[in-house]
Amino acid sequence: MNYWAIHCSRCCTKAQPIAKAFTTNPEPYASKIYKSTFIENRRIVIAGDDSSIRGRYASSLSNGNTISSVLLAEIPITFPFVPDSWPKNLKDIKRLIKVKLGVNDADNFFKSGGRRGRSIHKVVIFRAPGCAFGYLLPGGPPSKIKQGNSIKSFPSSSLIPLKVERLDVSWTTGRDQHPEYADRQLKHVLIIGAGALGSPVAEQLAKSGIGKLTLIDDDTLTSANIGRHTLGADSIGLSKVYRLAESISIRWPSCNAIGFSMSIQLWLKSNTLEDVDMIMDLTGEPDVRLCIDLERRKHKVDLLIAWMEPFVASAHACLLPVDNYWVTNNIDRLQSLNAVDWPDGVMLNEPACSSSFQNYTSTAATHAVALTAEAALDLLDKKIDSPIARHWIRGKKYLDKCYSGLRFKEWAEKASEFDGLMIENDL
C-alpha cells in the first residue's frame, strides 16, 4: 500500500476532479455497480450502499459543499495488487471488470451516462482483504478550477489512480475493539442528562461503536456551562441535546444520535423502552431515578446510574442488569453510596444547573467520565450479570486541598492514602 500511495501521489494533479475515495461498507462478496456520493468541492467520493451511515458521512464531510453522484463499480479481489499486477491503463481495467462482472454488465457500466445523456464520472474500486485500490476512469465531465479571476475547464481524459480509505465501522471502531463493535452497532442506549458528565460519556459511547443514542435533557447551554461541557460558545442559548446529537452524528456517523429537549417523564408519555437496551441516568435527580425504576418493571432494560460528588472527590457508577432495581424497601440508595457526608456549605445554588451546583473542574471530571463509560460498555457487552457499584475515590490529600475538615465514610477510608482508588462492591 505504500507503493500505491506513492503511485497515486505521483499521478495526482490539482485539475483532477476526484482525488480520494472512502468506503463505508465492509468488503463485498460480489461485484456490484451503483451510484454513490460525490462531494465536488472536496473532490471526494463516498462509496457504499445507500445507507444512513453513508448519508451521515456525506453530511459530515460535505460541510455545505456541492453533492452530486458518480457511477461506481466495486470489485472484490482475492489478493492485493502489487506494482507488477495493478492495472496500468484503461484496457487493463476493462479486462478485469469483464471478468468480474460479465461482458453485458461491464459494457453497460462503460456505456452508462448521467441524466439526459450527460456524462458522469465513473470510479472503479478493487477491494482486497484489508485494503483497496481506486481508479477514476476517463470520459467524465470536465473539472472547473478557479485561477485568479477566471475559471478554467480541464477535460477528464486520462486514467487516474485514487487512494481509498475505509470508513466502515469495522475499521473506525472495530480495529481497536474487535469483536464487540458488531454487537454494539445494534445497541440503543437512552441517556438522561447531557451535562458535564452526560455529554462526554455520550461521545465516548459513539466512539465505541454504539449504533443509536437517544439523549434527553430539557436544559439549554449557558455561558456558565461551557467550561465543563463538550459543547462550546457557538451553542450558548441552544438546546444541549439537539446540539449534542447533531455534533455526534456528524463527527461519528456510525452512531445515530437523536436529542429530545424535555424531561424523561414527558418523553415516556409518547415513547416506551421497548427497543432500548440500556438506560443511563446521569442526572443525580431522585425523581428521575424513581421514574426509571418504575418504568423498568414494565420493560426489561439494563440500567446504569452514575454521579459525581463535589470536587469529583468521588465518582460512582451503579450497574443494574435486568430484574435488579434501584429502589428497594422504598429507599433511594444514592446518599448511602457517597464516600463523604457533605456539609451544606459545599453545595451552591447556581442558575447554570437544574438543581444544585458542584465545584469541580473539567479535568477532574474526566475520571468520572472514564469510570461511567467503561461501566456502560461492560453492561452492554453482557459482562455484568449481578448488580455492582464501582467507585473512583480520590485520597485524603486531594480532599483536604478542596475543602478542609472532610472525612471519608468508613467503607471508603481505604482510599485515604492513595491519589485515587477504584473500589467495586456488590449492590
C-alpha positions as CSV (number, residue, x, y, z in Angstrom):
1,M,0.0,0.0,0.0
2,N,3.0,2.3,0.4
3,Y,3.8,1.8,-3.2
4,W,0.2,2.5,-4.2
5,A,0.3,5.7,-2.2
6,I,3.4,6.8,-3.9
7,H,1.9,6.0,-7.3
8,C,-1.2,8.0,-6.5
9,S,0.8,11.0,-5.3
10,R,2.9,11.0,-8.5
11,C,-0.1,10.9,-10.7
12,C,-2.1,13.5,-8.7
13,T,-2.9,16.9,-10.2
14,K,-4.9,19.9,-8.9
15,A,-7.0,19.6,-12.0
16,Q,-8.3,16.1,-11.5
17,P,-12.0,16.1,-10.4
18,I,-11.7,13.3,-7.8
19,A,-8.7,12.9,-5.5
20,K,-9.8,10.3,-3.0
21,A,-12.4,7.7,-2.3
22,F,-13.8,6.5,1.0
23,T,-15.7,3.2,1.6
24,T,-18.4,2.8,4.2
25,N,-19.2,-0.9,3.6
26,P,-17.2,-3.9,4.6
27,E,-15.6,-5.8,1.8
28,P,-18.3,-7.0,-0.6
29,Y,-18.8,-10.7,-1.5
30,A,-19.8,-10.0,-5.1
31,S,-19.1,-7.2,-7.7
32,K,-21.7,-4.5,-7.9
33,I,-22.5,-1.3,-9.7
34,Y,-24.3,1.6,-8.1
35,K,-24.5,5.4,-7.9
36,S,-22.6,6.9,-4.9
37,T,-21.9,10.2,-3.3
38,F,-19.6,12.8,-4.9
39,I,-18.6,15.9,-2.8
40,E,-17.4,18.1,-5.7
41,N,-15.7,20.9,-3.8
42,R,-13.6,18.5,-1.7
43,R,-13.0,16.1,-4.7
44,I,-14.2,13.1,-2.6
45,V,-16.3,10.1,-3.4
46,I,-18.0,8.2,-0.6
47,A,-18.6,4.7,-1.7
48,G,-21.1,2.3,-0.2
49,D,-24.7,1.2,-0.2
50,D,-27.4,3.9,0.1
51,S,-27.5,3.7,3.9
52,S,-27.9,6.1,6.8
53,I,-24.2,5.7,7.6
54,R,-23.2,6.8,4.1
55,G,-25.6,9.7,4.3
56,R,-24.3,10.9,7.7
57,Y,-20.7,10.6,6.4
58,A,-21.7,12.7,3.3
59,S,-23.2,15.3,5.6
60,S,-20.1,15.3,7.8
61,L,-17.6,15.6,5.0
62,S,-19.5,18.0,2.7
63,N,-20.0,20.8,5.2
64,G,-22.3,22.6,2.8
65,N,-20.4,21.8,-0.3
66,T,-22.0,20.7,-3.5
67,I,-23.0,17.0,-3.5
68,S,-23.7,15.0,-6.7
69,S,-23.2,11.4,-7.7
70,V,-20.8,9.1,-9.6
71,L,-21.3,5.7,-11.1
72,L,-19.2,3.3,-9.1
73,A,-18.1,-0.3,-9.7
74,E,-17.0,-2.1,-6.6
75,I,-15.0,-5.2,-7.4
76,P,-13.7,-7.7,-4.8
77,I,-10.3,-9.2,-5.5
78,T,-8.6,-12.1,-3.6
79,F,-5.2,-10.6,-3.3
80,P,-3.9,-7.0,-3.1
81,F,-2.3,-5.6,-6.2
82,V,1.5,-5.1,-6.3
83,P,3.2,-2.7,-8.8
84,D,3.6,-5.5,-11.3
85,S,0.0,-6.5,-11.2
86,W,-2.1,-3.4,-10.8
87,P,-3.9,-2.1,-13.9
88,K,-1.8,0.3,-15.9
89,N,-4.3,1.5,-18.5
90,L,-8.0,1.5,-19.4
91,K,-7.6,-1.7,-21.3
92,D,-6.4,-3.5,-18.2
93,I,-9.4,-2.1,-16.2
94,K,-11.9,-3.2,-18.8
95,R,-10.4,-6.7,-18.9
96,L,-10.7,-7.1,-15.1
97,I,-14.2,-5.7,-14.9
98,K,-15.5,-8.0,-17.7
99,V,-14.0,-11.0,-15.8
100,K,-15.7,-9.9,-12.6
101,L,-19.0,-8.5,-13.8
102,G,-19.5,-10.4,-17.0
103,V,-19.5,-8.9,-20.5
104,N,-23.0,-7.5,-20.5
105,D,-22.9,-5.7,-17.2
106,A,-19.4,-4.4,-17.9
107,D,-20.5,-3.0,-21.3
108,N,-23.5,-1.3,-19.6
109,F,-21.2,0.2,-17.0
110,F,-18.9,1.7,-19.6
111,K,-21.7,3.0,-21.8
112,S,-23.9,4.4,-19.0
113,G,-24.3,8.2,-18.8
114,G,-25.9,10.6,-16.4
115,R,-29.3,12.3,-16.7
116,R,-30.4,13.4,-20.1
117,G,-27.4,11.7,-21.7
118,R,-24.9,13.9,-19.8
119,S,-21.5,12.4,-18.9
120,I,-20.9,11.2,-15.4
121,H,-17.8,10.3,-13.5
122,K,-17.1,6.6,-13.3
123,V,-15.0,5.2,-10.5
124,V,-13.8,1.6,-10.0
125,I,-12.7,0.4,-6.6
126,F,-10.9,-3.0,-6.3
127,R,-11.5,-4.3,-2.7
128,A,-8.8,-6.7,-1.5
129,P,-8.7,-8.1,2.1
130,G,-7.9,-5.1,4.3
131,C,-7.1,-2.6,1.5
132,A,-8.5,-1.1,-1.7
133,F,-7.3,0.4,-5.0
134,G,-9.4,3.1,-6.8
135,Y,-9.4,4.5,-10.3
136,L,-11.2,7.4,-11.9
137,L,-12.0,6.5,-15.5
138,P,-11.6,9.0,-18.3
139,G,-14.6,10.4,-20.1
140,G,-16.4,12.1,-17.2
141,P,-17.4,15.8,-17.1
142,P,-14.5,18.3,-17.1
143,S,-13.4,19.8,-13.8
144,K,-13.6,23.5,-13.4
145,I,-10.8,25.2,-11.5
146,K,-10.7,28.8,-10.4
147,Q,-7.5,30.5,-11.3
148,G,-7.3,34.1,-10.4
149,N,-10.4,35.9,-11.6
150,S,-11.2,33.3,-14.2
151,I,-12.5,29.7,-14.2
152,K,-10.7,27.2,-16.4
153,S,-12.1,23.9,-17.6
154,F,-10.0,20.7,-17.7
155,P,-11.2,17.6,-19.5
156,S,-11.3,14.2,-17.8
157,S,-9.3,12.4,-20.4
158,S,-6.9,10.1,-18.5
159,L,-7.0,7.1,-16.1
160,I,-6.2,8.4,-12.6
161,P,-5.3,6.1,-9.6
162,L,-7.1,7.0,-6.4
163,K,-6.2,6.4,-2.8
164,V,-9.0,4.6,-0.9
165,E,-9.6,4.9,2.8
166,R,-12.1,2.9,4.9
167,L,-14.9,4.4,6.9
168,D,-16.8,1.3,7.7
169,V,-17.5,0.6,11.4
170,S,-15.3,-2.5,11.5
171,W,-12.4,-0.2,10.7
172,T,-13.2,3.1,12.6
173,T,-14.1,1.3,15.8
174,G,-13.6,-2.4,15.3
175,R,-9.8,-2.3,14.8
176,D,-9.5,-1.0,18.4
177,Q,-12.3,-3.1,19.9
178,H,-12.8,-6.2,17.9
179,P,-15.1,-8.0,18.1
180,E,-17.5,-6.1,20.3
181,Y,-18.3,-3.4,17.7
182,A,-20.6,-5.7,15.7
183,D,-23.0,-6.2,18.6
184,R,-22.6,-2.6,19.7
185,Q,-23.8,-1.3,16.4
186,L,-27.2,-3.0,17.2
187,K,-27.5,-1.4,20.6
188,H,-29.8,1.5,21.5
189,V,-28.8,3.5,24.7
190,L,-31.0,6.0,26.3
191,I,-29.0,8.7,28.2
192,I,-30.8,11.0,30.6
193,G,-28.8,14.1,31.3
194,A,-26.5,15.8,28.8
195,G,-24.4,17.9,31.1
196,A,-20.8,17.8,32.2
197,L,-20.9,14.0,32.7
198,G,-23.6,13.0,30.1
199,S,-22.1,14.9,27.2
200,P,-18.6,13.4,27.2
201,V,-20.0,9.9,28.1
202,A,-22.3,10.1,25.1
203,E,-19.3,10.9,22.9
204,Q,-17.3,8.0,24.3
205,L,-20.1,5.6,23.6
206,A,-20.4,6.9,20.0
207,K,-16.6,6.3,19.5
208,S,-17.0,2.8,21.0
209,G,-19.4,1.7,18.2
210,I,-22.8,2.1,19.8
211,G,-25.4,2.3,16.9
212,K,-28.0,4.6,18.4
213,L,-28.2,7.1,21.2
214,T,-31.3,8.8,22.5
215,L,-30.4,11.9,24.6
216,I,-32.8,13.5,27.0
217,D,-32.3,16.8,28.8
218,D,-34.5,19.9,28.9
219,D,-31.7,22.4,29.6
220,T,-30.2,25.0,27.2
221,L,-26.5,25.7,27.2
222,T,-25.4,28.8,29.2
223,S,-22.1,30.6,29.4
224,A,-21.5,29.1,32.8
225,N,-21.7,25.6,31.2
226,I,-19.1,25.7,28.5
227,G,-16.0,25.2,30.8
228,R,-17.3,21.7,31.6
229,H,-19.4,20.7,28.6
230,T,-18.3,19.2,25.3
231,L,-20.3,21.9,23.5
232,G,-18.8,25.4,23.3
233,A,-19.7,29.0,22.9
234,D,-21.3,28.5,19.5
235,S,-24.1,26.6,21.3
236,I,-24.9,29.1,24.0
237,G,-28.7,29.6,24.3
238,L,-29.5,26.4,22.3
239,S,-30.8,23.1,23.5
240,K,-28.0,20.9,24.9
241,V,-29.3,17.6,23.5
242,Y,-30.2,19.0,20.0
243,R,-26.7,20.4,19.5
244,L,-25.0,17.4,21.1
245,A,-27.0,14.9,19.0
246,E,-26.2,16.8,15.8
247,S,-22.5,17.0,16.8
248,I,-22.2,13.3,17.5
249,S,-24.0,12.3,14.3
250,I,-21.7,14.5,12.2
251,R,-18.4,13.6,13.9
252,W,-19.1,9.9,14.4
253,P,-21.6,8.9,11.7
254,S,-21.6,5.2,12.7
255,C,-23.8,6.4,15.6
256,N,-27.3,7.8,15.0
257,A,-27.8,10.3,17.9
258,I,-31.2,11.8,18.5
259,G,-32.0,14.5,21.1
260,F,-35.2,15.3,22.9
261,S,-35.3,18.6,24.8
262,M,-37.8,17.5,27.5
263,S,-37.9,15.7,30.8
264,I,-37.9,11.9,30.9
265,Q,-41.4,11.9,32.4
266,L,-42.7,13.8,29.4
267,W,-40.7,11.6,26.9
268,L,-42.2,8.5,28.4
269,K,-45.7,9.8,27.7
270,S,-45.2,9.2,24.0
271,N,-42.3,6.7,23.9
272,T,-41.5,3.4,25.5
273,L,-38.4,1.5,26.5
274,E,-39.3,-1.4,24.2
275,D,-36.3,-1.1,21.8
276,V,-33.9,0.3,24.4
277,D,-31.0,-1.9,25.5
278,M,-29.7,0.2,28.4
279,I,-30.8,3.4,30.3
280,M,-28.2,5.7,31.7
281,D,-29.3,8.1,34.4
282,L,-26.6,10.8,34.7
283,T,-28.8,13.5,36.3
284,G,-28.4,12.9,40.0
285,E,-32.1,13.7,40.4
286,P,-34.2,11.5,42.7
287,D,-37.4,11.9,40.8
288,V,-35.6,10.6,37.6
289,R,-34.3,7.5,39.5
290,L,-37.8,6.7,40.8
291,C,-39.4,7.3,37.4
292,I,-37.0,5.0,35.6
293,D,-37.2,2.3,38.3
294,L,-40.9,2.1,37.9
295,E,-40.7,2.1,34.1
296,R,-38.2,-0.8,34.1
297,R,-40.7,-3.0,35.8
298,K,-42.7,-2.8,32.6
299,H,-39.8,-3.3,30.1
300,K,-36.7,-5.4,30.9
301,V,-33.9,-3.0,30.4
302,D,-30.4,-2.7,31.9
303,L,-29.8,0.4,34.0
304,L,-26.7,2.4,34.9
305,I,-26.8,5.2,37.4
306,A,-23.7,7.4,37.7
307,W,-22.9,10.7,39.5
308,M,-20.1,12.7,40.9
309,E,-19.6,14.1,44.4
310,P,-18.4,17.7,44.9
311,F,-14.9,18.4,43.5
312,V,-15.2,14.9,41.9
313,A,-13.6,13.7,45.2
314,S,-15.5,10.6,44.3
315,A,-17.5,9.3,41.3
316,H,-19.9,6.3,41.2
317,A,-21.4,4.0,38.6
318,C,-24.0,1.5,39.7
319,L,-24.8,-1.3,37.2
320,L,-28.2,-3.0,37.5
321,P,-28.8,-5.7,34.9
322,V,-32.4,-6.6,34.0
323,D,-34.7,-7.5,37.0
324,N,-32.5,-5.6,39.5
325,Y,-33.9,-2.4,40.8
326,W,-32.6,0.8,42.4
327,V,-35.3,1.5,44.9
328,T,-35.7,-1.3,47.5
329,N,-38.0,-1.1,50.5
330,N,-38.9,2.5,49.4
331,I,-35.2,3.5,49.9
332,D,-33.2,5.5,47.4
333,R,-29.6,4.3,47.9
334,L,-27.7,7.2,46.4
335,Q,-26.7,9.0,49.6
336,S,-25.6,5.8,51.3
337,L,-23.2,5.2,48.4
338,N,-21.5,8.5,48.6
339,A,-17.9,8.4,50.1
340,V,-18.4,11.6,52.1
341,D,-21.2,13.2,54.1
342,W,-21.1,16.6,52.6
343,P,-21.9,19.7,54.7
344,D,-24.5,22.1,53.2
345,G,-21.9,24.8,52.5
346,V,-20.3,22.7,49.8
347,M,-23.4,22.8,47.6
348,L,-24.1,26.1,45.8
349,N,-27.3,27.3,44.1
350,E,-26.4,28.3,40.6
351,P,-28.6,29.2,37.6
352,A,-26.4,27.1,35.3
353,C,-27.6,23.9,36.8
354,S,-31.1,22.4,37.2
355,S,-30.8,22.0,40.9
356,S,-27.6,22.5,42.8
357,F,-24.1,23.2,41.6
358,Q,-20.9,21.3,42.5
359,N,-17.4,22.7,42.5
360,Y,-15.2,20.7,40.2
361,T,-13.1,21.2,37.1
362,S,-13.5,19.5,33.7
363,T,-10.1,17.9,34.2
364,A,-11.2,16.3,37.5
365,A,-14.4,15.1,35.8
366,T,-12.5,13.0,33.3
367,H,-12.1,10.4,35.9
368,A,-15.9,10.1,36.3
369,V,-16.3,10.0,32.5
370,A,-13.9,7.1,32.1
371,L,-15.5,5.2,35.1
372,T,-19.0,5.7,33.7
373,A,-18.2,4.9,30.0
374,E,-16.3,1.8,30.8
375,A,-19.0,0.6,33.1
376,A,-21.6,1.2,30.4
377,L,-19.7,-0.8,27.9
378,D,-19.3,-3.7,30.3
379,L,-23.0,-3.7,30.9
380,L,-23.8,-3.5,27.2
381,D,-21.3,-6.2,26.3
382,K,-23.1,-8.5,28.8
383,K,-20.0,-8.8,31.1
384,I,-22.1,-8.0,34.2
385,D,-24.7,-10.5,35.5
386,S,-25.3,-9.2,39.0
387,P,-25.8,-5.6,40.4
388,I,-22.5,-3.9,41.4
389,A,-21.2,-0.4,42.3
390,R,-17.9,0.9,41.0
391,H,-16.3,3.8,42.8
392,W,-13.5,6.1,42.0
393,I,-12.3,7.8,45.2
394,R,-9.6,10.4,45.5
395,G,-7.3,10.3,48.5
396,K,-7.3,12.4,51.7
397,K,-4.7,14.8,50.3
398,Y,-7.0,15.7,47.4
399,L,-10.0,16.0,49.8
400,D,-8.1,18.4,52.1
401,K,-7.0,20.5,49.2
402,C,-10.6,21.0,48.1
403,Y,-12.3,21.5,51.5
404,S,-10.8,21.2,54.9
405,G,-12.2,19.1,57.7
406,L,-13.9,16.5,55.5
407,R,-13.9,12.8,56.4
408,F,-14.5,9.6,54.4
409,K,-17.2,7.2,55.4
410,E,-15.8,4.0,56.9
411,W,-16.2,1.9,53.8
412,A,-14.2,4.5,51.8
413,E,-11.4,5.0,54.3
414,K,-9.1,2.6,52.4
415,A,-8.7,5.3,49.7
416,S,-7.2,7.8,52.1
417,E,-3.5,7.0,51.4
418,F,-3.8,6.9,47.6
419,D,-4.1,9.6,45.0
420,G,-7.1,7.7,43.7
421,L,-8.5,4.2,44.3
422,M,-11.0,2.1,42.3
423,I,-13.4,0.1,44.6
424,E,-16.0,-2.4,43.4
425,N,-18.8,-3.6,45.7
426,D,-21.9,-5.7,45.3
427,L,-25.2,-3.7,45.4
